[in-house]
Amino acid sequence: MGILQDKQNILKGIANKAVEGARYAKNMHDVLAQLASEVNTQLAGSATGERAAFILNDAASELNDVASALREAESKMATYSNRLAS
């Protein structure tokens, strides 16, 4: 049972890091979205402002995708860990 427990502990550690990464990515997404909104407000009507807001929104969207992937990875690891325990 020692090896099984070690595998479960490793998976739990990885899952915890995935959740931590998802939280971090979500926070960064929120910051970028807020920054994009502020840039858009401050530079409304200028091509530079619109382009900057677009880039920030795109980055925020990509971070949201990363957070979703990390949450999915955590879920799959939890499922695998439960299978090991059975």
Backbone as numpy.savetxt, mean C-alpha at the origin, in Angstrom:
# Nx Ny Nz CAx CAy CAz Cx Cy Cz
6.56 -30.77 15.11 5.74 -29.55 15.11 6.60 -28.29 15.11
7.87 -28.37 15.48 8.72 -27.20 15.55 8.89 -26.52 14.21
9.11 -27.31 13.16 9.30 -26.74 11.83 8.02 -26.06 11.36
6.89 -26.70 11.62 5.60 -26.13 11.24 5.38 -24.79 11.94
5.68 -24.76 13.23 5.51 -23.52 13.99 6.45 -22.43 13.47
7.68 -22.82 13.12 8.62 -21.86 12.55 8.09 -21.27 11.25
7.52 -22.13 10.40 6.96 -21.66 9.13 5.81 -20.69 9.37
4.95 -21.04 10.32 3.83 -20.16 10.64 4.32 -18.82 11.17
5.33 -18.86 12.03 5.86 -17.61 12.58 6.48 -16.74 11.49
7.18 -17.37 10.57 7.77 -16.63 9.45 6.68 -16.00 8.60
5.64 -16.78 8.30 4.53 -16.25 7.50 3.82 -15.11 8.22
3.64 -15.24 9.52 3.00 -14.17 10.28 3.85 -12.90 10.24
5.16 -13.08 10.35 6.06 -11.92 10.28 5.99 -11.24 8.93
5.98 -12.04 7.87 5.87 -11.48 6.52 4.52 -10.78 6.35
3.47 -11.42 6.84 2.13 -10.82 6.73 2.08 -9.50 7.48
2.68 -9.45 8.66 2.70 -8.20 9.43 3.45 -7.10 8.68
4.55 -7.46 8.03 5.29 -6.48 7.24 4.47 -6.02 6.04
3.71 -6.94 5.45 2.85 -6.57 4.32 1.78 -5.58 4.76
1.19 -5.83 5.92 0.17 -4.92 6.44 0.80 -3.56 6.75
1.98 -3.58 7.35 2.69 -2.33 7.65 2.98 -1.56 6.36
3.42 -2.27 5.33 3.68 -1.64 4.04 2.42 -1.07 3.42
1.31 -1.80 3.56 0.03 -1.32 3.02 -0.39 -0.04 3.73
-0.21 -0.01 5.04 -0.55 1.19 5.80 0.30 2.38 5.36
1.58 2.13 5.21 2.50 3.19 4.77 2.11 3.69 3.38
1.84 2.76 2.47 1.45 3.14 1.11 0.15 3.94 1.13
-0.79 3.54 1.97 -2.06 4.27 2.08 -1.83 5.68 2.60
-0.96 5.80 3.61 -0.66 7.14 4.14 -0.01 8.01 3.07
0.92 7.45 2.33 1.58 8.20 1.26 0.57 8.58 0.18
-0.36 7.67 -0.11 -1.42 7.96 -1.09 -2.21 9.18 -0.63
-2.59 9.18 0.64 -3.38 10.29 1.16 -2.61 11.61 1.09
-1.32 11.56 1.44 -0.49 12.77 1.39 -0.37 13.28 -0.05
-0.11 12.37 -0.98 0.01 12.78 -2.39 -1.30 13.33 -2.94
-2.41 12.71 -2.56 -3.71 13.20 -3.02 -3.97 14.61 -2.48
-3.63 14.83 -1.21 -3.80 16.16 -0.62 -2.88 17.17 -1.30
-1.65 16.77 -1.55 -0.69 17.65 -2.23 -1.17 17.99 -3.64
-1.70 17.00 -4.34 -2.23 17.24 -5.69 -3.37 18.25 -5.64
-4.22 18.11 -4.64 -5.34 19.03 -4.49 -4.84 20.45 -4.23
-3.84 20.57 -3.36 -3.29 21.89 -3.05 -2.60 22.51 -4.26
-1.83 21.70 -4.99 -1.15 22.20 -6.19 -2.19 22.66 -7.20
-3.23 21.87 -7.37 -4.28 22.21 -8.32 -4.96 23.52 -7.93
-5.19 23.70 -6.63 -5.83 24.93 -6.15 -4.91 26.14 -6.33
-3.64 25.98 -5.94 -2.69 27.09 -6.00 -2.35 27.50 -7.43
-2.26 26.52 -8.32 -1.84 26.81 -9.69 -2.96 26.58 -10.70
-4.18 26.77 -10.25 -5.34 26.54 -11.12 -5.21 27.35 -12.40
-5.44 26.68 -13.51 -5.42 27.34 -14.80 -4.07 27.33 -15.48
-3.01 27.01 -14.74 -1.70 26.99 -15.40 -1.39 25.57 -15.86
-0.72 25.46 -16.97 -0.37 24.14 -17.51 0.57 23.41 -16.56
1.48 24.14 -15.94 2.42 23.51 -15.00 1.68 22.93 -13.80
0.75 23.70 -13.27 -0.03 23.24 -12.12 -0.86 22.02 -12.45
-1.50 22.05 -13.61 -2.32 20.91 -14.02 -1.46 19.67 -14.23
-0.29 19.85 -14.83 0.62 18.71 -15.06 1.13 18.17 -13.73
1.50 19.06 -12.81 1.97 18.63 -11.50 0.88 17.87 -10.75
-0.33 18.39 -10.80 -1.45 17.71 -10.14 -1.69 16.34 -10.76
-1.59 16.26 -12.08 -1.76 14.97 -12.77 -0.71 13.98 -12.31
0.55 14.41 -12.25 1.64 13.52 -11.82 1.42 13.05 -10.39
1.04 13.96 -9.51 0.81 13.59 -8.11 -0.38 12.64 -7.99
-1.45 12.91 -8.73 -2.60 12.01 -8.70 -2.23 10.63 -9.22
-1.42 10.58 -10.27 -0.97 9.31 -10.83 -0.13 8.54 -9.81
0.77 9.25 -9.13 1.59 8.61 -8.10 0.72 8.09 -6.96
-0.27 8.86 -6.57 -1.19 8.43 -5.51 -1.94 7.17 -5.94
-2.36 7.13 -7.18 -3.07 5.96 -7.70 -2.17 4.72 -7.68
-0.92 4.90 -8.10 0.03 3.78 -8.09 0.26 3.28 -6.67
0.38 4.19 -5.71 0.56 3.77 -4.32 -0.66 3.03 -3.81
-1.83 3.43 -4.25 -3.04 2.72 -3.86 -3.00 1.29 -4.39
-2.50 1.12 -5.62 -2.35 -0.22 -6.19 -1.36 -1.06 -5.37
-0.27 -0.44 -4.94 0.72 -1.13 -4.11 0.08 -1.57 -2.80
-0.67 -0.67 -2.17 -1.33 -1.00 -0.91 -2.30 -2.16 -1.10
-3.05 -2.16 -2.18 -3.99 -3.25 -2.46 -3.26 -4.57 -2.65
-2.14 -4.54 -3.37 -1.36 -5.76 -3.58 -0.80 -6.29 -2.27
-0.35 -5.39 -1.40 0.18 -5.83 -0.10 -0.92 -6.43 0.76
-2.11 -5.84 0.72 -3.23 -6.41 1.49 -3.60 -7.79 0.95
-3.58 -7.94 -0.36 -3.88 -9.24 -0.97 -2.82 -10.26 -0.58
-1.56 -9.86 -0.58 -0.48 -10.77 -0.18 -0.65 -11.20 1.27
-1.02 -10.26 2.13 -1.24 -10.60 3.54 -2.36 -11.61 3.68
-3.43 -11.42 2.92 -4.57 -12.34 2.97 -4.17 -13.74 2.51
-3.40 -13.81 1.43 -2.97 -15.12 0.92 -2.03 -15.81 1.90
-1.15 -15.04 2.55 -0.25 -15.64 3.53 -1.02 -16.14 4.74
-2.05 -15.41 5.14 -2.87 -15.85 6.27 -3.59 -17.15 5.92
-4.09 -17.24 4.69 -4.75 -18.47 4.24 -3.78 -19.64 4.25
-2.57 -19.41 3.74 -1.55 -20.46 3.72 -1.16 -20.87 5.13
-1.04 -19.90 6.01 -0.70 -20.19 7.41 -1.78 -21.05 8.06
-3.04 -20.74 7.76 -4.14 -21.53 8.30 -4.12 -22.96 7.76
-3.74 -23.11 6.50 -3.63 -24.46 5.92 -2.52 -25.25 6.61
-1.41 -24.58 6.91 -0.32 -25.25 7.61 -0.76 -25.73 8.99
-1.61 -24.94 9.62 -2.06 -25.28 10.97 -3.03 -26.45 10.98
-3.67 -26.71 9.84 -4.67 -27.79 9.78 -4.03 -29.15 9.73
